[in-house]
Amino acid sequence: MAFEYSKLIGRIAEKYGTRRNFAAAIGMTDAALSSRLNNVTPFKVEEIKRICAPDILDIADNAISEYFFTLKVK
């Protein structure tokens, strides 16, 4: 099962400019972030909570599923 992260990637670009800047802000390596965004490694609950925090991407609780759990259509 693969998830669609395009909305998340757009939010990252909007707030941080680059994935590298975002990865540094959340204390993750570029490789680890890439692995998650490419559906190789799943996001952990703790990572999702941190990413959605008001000081990071400011994603409301009721919008989390749109950013992290939308199934990728083939």
C-alpha positions as CSV (number, residue, x, y, z in Angstrom):
1,M,0.0,0.0,0.0
2,A,1.5,3.3,-1.1
3,F,0.5,6.8,0.0
4,E,0.3,10.0,-2.0
5,Y,2.4,12.7,-0.4
6,S,2.1,15.5,-3.0
7,K,0.1,17.7,-0.7
8,L,2.7,17.2,2.1
9,I,5.5,17.9,-0.4
10,G,3.7,21.1,-1.4
11,R,3.4,22.2,2.2
12,I,7.0,21.5,2.8
13,A,8.0,23.7,-0.2
14,E,5.7,26.4,0.9
15,K,7.0,26.6,4.5
16,Y,10.7,25.6,4.1
17,G,11.6,26.0,0.4
18,T,13.5,22.7,0.2
19,R,13.2,19.3,1.6
20,R,16.7,19.6,3.0
21,N,15.7,22.6,5.1
22,F,12.6,20.8,6.3
23,A,14.5,17.6,7.2
24,A,17.0,19.7,9.2
25,A,14.1,21.5,11.0
26,I,12.6,18.2,12.2
27,G,15.9,16.5,13.0
28,M,15.8,14.0,10.2
29,T,18.4,13.2,7.5
30,D,17.6,14.0,3.9
31,A,17.9,10.2,3.2
32,A,15.4,9.3,5.9
33,L,12.9,11.9,4.7
34,S,13.3,10.8,1.1
35,S,12.7,7.2,2.2
36,R,9.4,8.2,3.8
37,L,8.2,10.4,0.9
38,N,9.0,7.6,-1.5
39,N,7.0,5.0,0.4
40,V,10.1,2.9,1.3
41,T,9.8,3.5,5.1
42,P,6.5,4.5,6.8
43,F,6.2,7.6,8.9
44,K,6.1,6.9,12.6
45,V,3.3,8.4,14.7
46,E,5.8,10.5,16.6
47,E,7.1,11.9,13.4
48,I,3.7,12.8,12.1
49,K,2.8,14.6,15.3
50,R,6.1,16.6,15.2
51,I,5.6,17.4,11.5
52,C,2.1,18.6,12.0
53,A,3.0,20.8,15.0
54,P,2.2,24.5,14.8
55,D,5.9,25.4,14.8
56,I,6.6,23.1,11.9
57,L,4.0,22.6,9.2
58,D,0.9,23.7,11.2
59,I,-1.4,20.9,9.9
60,A,-4.7,20.7,11.8
61,D,-5.6,17.3,13.3
62,N,-8.6,17.0,11.0
63,A,-6.4,17.4,7.9
64,I,-3.7,14.8,8.8
65,S,-5.3,12.1,6.8
66,E,-5.2,14.3,3.6
67,Y,-1.4,14.8,4.0
68,F,-0.4,11.3,5.2
69,F,-3.0,8.7,4.5
70,T,-4.3,9.3,1.0
71,L,-3.8,6.2,-1.1
72,K,-1.7,6.5,-4.2
73,V,-3.7,5.7,-7.4
74,K,-1.9,3.8,-10.0
